[in-house]
Amino acid sequence: MGVTLRKRRIAHGRQSFYLDIYYSQGNRKTVPLEIYLEPGHSEENRRKQRLAQAICRQAQEDFEHQLHNYIPPQRRKADFLVFFDSIIETRRGSTADGYRRARKHVEKFTGSTSVPFSALTPEWVRGFRQYLLADAGLHQNSARMYFDKVKAVVKEAVEANILHKSPFRRKDSIPQLESETTFATREELEALAKTRCSDPEVKRAYFFSVATGLRKIDIRQLDRSQIRGNRIAKRIEKTDNFTYKPLSTMARALLGELPEEGPLFNLPYASRLDYIMRKWVKDAGIARRLTFHSARHTFATQLLEAGADLVTVSRLLDHTDIKNTQRYLHVVDSRKAAAINALPHFDVRFD
């Protein structure tokens, strides 16, 4: 077991350095250093050789620390919130926003802008969990989301050898509550289609979401370059996965004549959009609350009712876990039961 500095020959007479790391039971990992020796540059090559050797010595020291469950004091005293910031920088869009909110809750819980890693104990985790559930004024599913994001950052710290092991235990998790899936019925969609909306862009975007299942953030970011024939090719903001999504006749019609470049929708800011949605829904004679996100639920429900299988629906929704799609099955089952119960009843006599 240990770390060895090695070189391999590459094109044009160059050589590249890499670390060969041997673990127990024959496990092995190679780590390229992106340090290259160039032919005819002996002085520069000697400097690069010394740099590679220094990196190898540090890697060997880190390897031995990990082997003996030792974490240097300077790492244990490092600031968890500073490390948290470095993780946020690797996230994008709404995912990064979720991590930022989770970080703010850590600050509120501790009452400090500095949290040393040494403070992260099982007792700290239980206290933070209790704070999210009882003191932060959050819905349980929101508390679960922030708890899991902090847990994920701690896991990154373990992988970076800042912590020997995570203070989070399985029994400390926050269970997710089944939330109601609100979708628009066919009658409600017809009413909305016939009703004037104070901002036609909101109406167009809502029905585009009904036709594609795209989230609001992805509709905001949709631009001409992402429309390729009769499909959308774009990176989904929430999951950071690239997707190809076919466009139905209705979705293509809602796009209208495409510009040469630039965004395809011009939606108002969030609170304004919510206000427009509430007024539009009310004007359509719909008594219950329908949010913009209900369009995405409507898309999924219509697909399942039309006979699409769960895997197909999951892919069209860009779900990373099919469990997130299974909740729509309950909605479809209840609709089937309602349809059966609506059948006429006959008082059948046999005498």
C-alpha positions in Angstrom: 0.0 0.0 0.0 1.2 3.5 -0.7 1.6 6.2 -3.3 4.1 6.0 -6.2 5.0 8.7 -8.7 5.1 7.4 -12.2 5.6 8.7 -15.8 4.1 7.6 -19.1 5.1 8.5 -22.6 2.6 10.5 -24.7 2.6 12.1 -28.1 5.5 14.1 -29.6 8.1 12.7 -27.1 6.4 14.3 -24.1 6.0 12.5 -20.7 3.2 13.0 -18.2 3.3 12.4 -14.4 0.6 10.4 -12.5 0.2 9.0 -9.0 -0.2 5.3 -8.6 -2.1 4.7 -5.4 -2.3 1.1 -4.0 -4.9 0.3 -1.3 -5.5 -3.0 0.6 -6.8 -6.1 -1.2 -5.3 -5.2 -4.5 -7.4 -2.1 -5.0 -5.6 0.6 -7.1 -6.2 4.1 -8.4 -4.3 6.3 -10.8 -4.4 10.1 -10.5 -3.1 12.2 -13.4 -1.2 15.3 -12.3 -1.4 17.2 -15.6 2.4 17.9 -15.3 4.2 17.3 -18.5 7.9 17.0 -19.4 8.8 18.6 -22.8 11.7 17.5 -24.9 14.6 19.9 -24.9 13.5 21.9 -21.8 15.8 20.3 -19.2 15.8 23.2 -16.7 12.0 23.5 -16.8 11.6 19.7 -16.6 13.7 19.5 -13.5 11.4 22.1 -11.9 8.4 20.1 -12.9 10.0 16.9 -11.5 10.5 18.6 -8.1 6.9 19.8 -8.2 5.6 16.3 -9.0 7.7 14.8 -6.2 6.4 17.3 -3.7 2.8 16.5 -4.7 3.6 12.8 -4.3 5.0 13.3 -0.8 1.9 15.2 0.3 -0.3 12.5 -1.2 1.7 9.8 0.7 1.3 11.7 3.9 -2.5 12.1 3.3 -2.7 8.4 2.5 -1.0 7.4 5.8 -3.3 9.8 7.8 -6.3 8.2 6.2 -4.9 4.7 6.8 -4.5 5.3 10.5 -7.7 7.4 10.9 -5.7 10.5 11.7 -6.8 14.0 10.7 -4.3 16.8 11.2 -5.5 19.4 13.8 -5.4 22.2 11.3 -8.0 20.4 9.2 -10.2 19.7 12.2 -10.1 23.4 13.0 -11.0 24.4 9.5 -14.3 26.3 9.0 -17.2 24.1 7.9 -19.0 27.1 6.4 -16.0 28.1 4.3 -16.0 24.5 3.0 -19.7 24.8 2.4 -19.2 27.8 0.2 -16.7 25.9 -1.9 -19.3 23.1 -2.5 -21.9 25.7 -3.4 -19.6 27.0 -6.1 -19.7 23.6 -7.8 -23.5 23.6 -8.0 -25.7 25.4 -10.5 -29.0 27.2 -10.7 -31.8 26.2 -8.3 -29.6 23.4 -6.9 -27.1 26.0 -5.7 -29.9 28.1 -4.3 -31.0 25.1 -2.2 -27.5 24.7 -0.8 -27.3 28.4 0.0 -30.5 28.2 2.0 -29.3 25.1 3.8 -26.1 27.0 4.7 -28.2 29.9 6.1 -30.0 27.5 8.4 -26.7 26.2 9.7 -25.8 29.8 10.6 -29.2 30.4 12.2 -28.9 27.2 14.2 -25.4 27.9 15.5 -25.8 31.6 15.8 -22.4 32.1 14.2 -20.8 32.7 10.9 -18.0 30.3 11.7 -18.4 26.6 12.5 -15.2 24.5 13.0 -15.4 20.9 11.7 -14.7 19.8 15.3 -18.1 21.0 16.3 -19.8 18.6 14.0 -20.8 15.7 16.3 -23.8 13.4 16.5 -25.2 15.7 19.2 -24.8 18.6 16.8 -26.6 16.7 14.1 -29.5 15.8 16.4 -29.8 19.5 17.5 -29.8 20.7 13.9 -32.4 18.2 13.0 -34.6 19.4 15.9 -34.1 23.0 14.9 -35.3 22.3 11.3 -38.3 20.4 12.4 -39.4 22.5 15.4 -37.8 26.0 15.3 -37.2 27.0 11.7 -40.9 27.2 10.7 -40.4 24.8 7.8 -42.7 22.2 6.2 -41.3 18.7 7.0 -40.3 18.1 3.4 -38.4 21.4 3.3 -36.6 20.5 6.6 -35.7 17.1 5.0 -34.3 18.8 1.9 -32.0 21.2 3.9 -31.0 18.4 6.3 -29.9 16.2 3.4 -28.0 19.0 1.7 -26.0 19.6 4.9 -25.4 15.9 5.1 -24.2 15.8 1.5 -21.6 18.6 2.3 -20.4 16.7 5.3 -20.0 13.6 3.1 -17.8 15.7 0.7 -15.7 16.7 3.7 -15.2 13.0 4.6 -14.1 12.3 1.0 -11.7 15.2 1.2 -10.2 13.7 4.4 -11.2 16.7 6.5 -13.4 14.5 8.7 -12.6 10.8 9.4 -16.3 9.8 9.4 -19.7 11.5 9.1 -21.5 12.5 12.3 -24.8 11.8 10.5 -26.4 8.4 11.3 -29.2 6.7 9.4 -31.7 7.0 12.2 -31.2 10.8 12.2 -32.9 11.2 8.8 -36.1 13.2 8.3 -38.8 11.2 6.5 -40.5 12.7 3.5 -44.3 13.3 3.8 -46.5 12.4 0.9 -47.6 15.7 -0.6 -50.7 16.4 -2.6 -50.1 16.4 -6.4 -52.2 19.2 -7.8 -53.0 19.0 -11.5 -55.5 20.6 -13.9 -58.4 18.6 -15.2 -59.4 18.6 -18.9 -62.4 20.9 -18.0 -60.1 23.3 -16.1 -57.7 23.4 -19.0 -60.5 24.2 -21.4 -61.6 27.0 -19.1 -58.1 28.4 -18.9 -57.6 28.2 -22.6 -60.8 30.3 -23.2 -60.1 32.8 -20.4 -58.1 36.0 -21.0 -54.9 36.2 -19.0 -53.4 39.7 -18.2 -50.0 38.5 -19.4 -50.3 36.3 -22.6 -46.7 35.1 -22.0 -47.7 33.4 -18.7 -50.7 31.7 -20.5 -48.4 30.6 -23.4 -45.7 29.3 -21.0 -48.2 27.5 -18.8 -49.7 25.5 -21.7 -46.2 24.9 -23.0 -45.4 23.3 -19.7 -48.6 21.3 -19.9 -47.4 20.1 -23.3 -43.7 19.4 -22.4 -43.5 19.0 -18.6 -40.7 21.6 -18.4 -40.2 23.3 -15.1 -40.7 27.1 -14.9 -36.9 27.7 -14.6 -36.2 25.6 -17.8 -38.9 27.5 -19.7 -37.3 30.8 -18.6 -33.9 29.6 -19.9 -35.2 28.1 -23.2 -33.7 29.7 -26.2 -33.6 29.3 -30.0 -30.4 27.2 -30.0 -32.1 24.5 -27.9 -34.9 23.9 -30.5 -33.7 21.3 -33.0 -36.3 20.3 -35.4 -39.3 18.9 -33.5 -37.5 18.4 -30.2 -35.8 20.3 -27.4 -32.1 19.7 -26.6 -31.1 21.3 -23.4 -29.5 20.8 -20.0 -32.1 20.6 -17.2 -31.4 23.2 -14.5 -32.4 21.1 -11.5 -30.6 17.8 -12.4 -27.8 19.2 -14.6 -28.6 16.3 -17.0 -28.8 16.8 -20.7 -32.1 15.8 -22.3 -33.8 15.5 -25.7 -37.5 16.1 -25.4 -39.9 15.7 -28.4 -42.3 18.5 -29.1 -46.0 17.8 -29.6 -48.0 19.6 -32.2 -49.4 21.8 -29.5 -46.0 22.6 -28.0 -44.6 23.5 -31.5 -47.6 25.7 -32.2 -47.2 27.6 -28.8 -43.6 28.4 -29.8 -44.9 30.1 -32.9 -42.4 31.6 -35.4 -39.0 31.1 -33.9 -36.5 34.0 -33.7 -33.1 33.7 -35.1 -31.6 33.7 -31.6 -32.3 34.5 -28.0 -34.9 33.4 -25.4 -38.3 32.1 -26.4 -40.3 33.2 -23.4 -40.3 36.5 -21.4 -41.8 35.6 -18.0 -42.3 38.1 -15.2 -40.5 37.7 -11.9 -41.8 35.0 -9.5 -44.1 37.0 -7.3 -45.7 38.8 -10.2 -46.1 35.5 -12.1 -47.9 34.0 -9.1 -50.3 37.0 -8.8 -51.1 36.7 -12.6 -51.7 33.0 -12.2 -54.1 33.4 -9.2 -56.1 36.1 -11.1 -56.3 34.1 -14.3 -57.4 30.9 -12.5 -60.1 32.8 -10.6 -61.3 34.5 -13.8 -61.6 31.1 -15.4 -64.1 30.1 -12.6 -61.8 27.6 -10.9 -62.3 27.7 -7.2 -59.2 25.8 -6.1 -55.6 26.9 -6.3 -53.6 26.0 -9.4 -49.9 27.1 -9.5 -47.7 27.3 -12.5 -46.1 24.0 -11.4 -49.4 22.3 -11.7 -48.8 22.3 -15.4 -46.0 19.8 -15.0 -48.1 17.6 -12.8 -50.9 17.8 -15.5 -48.4 16.7 -18.2 -47.4 13.6 -16.2 -51.0 12.7 -15.3 -52.2 13.0 -18.9 -49.4 10.8 -20.1 -50.2 8.0 -17.6 -53.9 8.3 -18.4 -53.1 8.0 -22.1 -51.3 4.6 -21.4 -47.7 5.7 -21.2 -45.5 3.5 -19.0 -43.9 4.7 -15.9 -40.3 4.6 -17.2 -41.2 6.7 -20.3 -43.0 9.3 -18.1 -40.0 9.4 -15.7 -37.6 10.1 -18.6 -39.9 12.8 -20.0 -40.0 14.5 -16.6 -36.2 14.2 -16.3 -36.5 12.5 -12.9 -33.3 11.0 -11.6 -35.2 8.5 -9.4 -38.4 6.7 -10.7 -39.8 6.9 -7.1 -40.5 10.5 -7.8 -42.7 9.5 -10.7 -44.6 6.8 -8.9 -46.6 9.4 -6.9 -48.6 10.1 -10.1 -49.9 6.6 -10.1 -52.0 7.3 -7.0 -53.6 10.3 -8.9 -54.4 8.1 -11.9 -55.8 5.3 -9.8 -58.1 7.7 -8.0 -59.3 9.1 -11.4 -60.1 5.5 -12.5 -62.0 4.8 -9.3 -64.0 8.1 -9.8 -64.8 7.1 -13.4 -66.0 3.7 -12.3 -68.1 5.2 -9.5 -69.7 7.6 -12.0 -71.2 4.7 -14.0 -75.0 4.5 -13.7 -76.5 2.3 -11.0 -79.4 0.0 -11.9 -81.7 -1.6 -9.4 -81.6 -5.1 -10.8 -84.4 -7.4 -9.7 -84.5 -11.2 -10.0 -87.9 -12.0 -8.7 
